[in-house]
């Protein structure tokens, strides 16, 4: 739009100047005016020339005023050419520099590719080194753990060595005692040999497995108190032997292996609660022989509390009333087995753990006789708190099939 406007202005300006020049030339010609002493006709020509000059001048003036490019074309062409040549030289230099840059870029790309390859190789080497470092770290941890284990084992061995040294001192200290015990055992063996030779001629006073005496030793940290309690149980056994055999027939009374006695003392010192002690005859005894005895030890506890359920079973009572004794025996045998399984110690000879009086047996037989032909539930409950040592005393309940209580003793 700017170029179109400029052309329109130039056309209008040229037309106006031409019109003015024409009018001036006509007036000059008509009035026969003379400029600079020239003839009128020549003056008219001069006016026409001046008008043309003005048109050209005004045109270039307007173009110069309106456009910087026109001013540059009219007045700065040489400068423009010089600048163009300078720019051309700079372009050539820039092209050369660009070629150099391209060459440098290609060189740089090659170096970059090489560096990238070297970096990848370095990265791989780094990963391998990291893996090796991790393996070394794991091996170090394993070695530290192993070192700790070895140190702990070493401490354990040191403690064990100290314990062995203490045991060795203890064994050395007891060596003389063992020698004396050995001599005593040899003497006892000779006595036993004599007893075997005479056993057919003398009656057996105690049978192997027979219970001599028993008791409970309370938990205490006082070794003297423990030894006194153990000796009291042994004294009780000696008293029973004297009651049966007399003072002369009992000979030396209860005889316990010294090692067994010492082991019992050690266990009692380390016990976490009360302990049941039972003295059991270790061999058949004839009158005049020492009573060889074994020490039985069991942790004590309350097996049954008062009125605690023990056992029950349903029996069908025959119509004719037969087999009542067999039913009662079977029930008591099952009660006995249940109590043993729960922890009550049985008599070594009889295998029983409790006592039942004749009145209870009679009451049970009577109740069974009253319920002939019926199913009867017989239940046993502890009559009092009962510990491991026993004996177990019972309350026995009988109920018929209508769940009515029949008997309670």
Order of alpha helices (4+ residues) and beta strands (2+ residues): alpha-alpha-alpha-alpha-beta-beta-alpha-beta-alpha-beta-beta-beta-beta-beta-alpha-beta-alpha-beta-beta-beta-beta
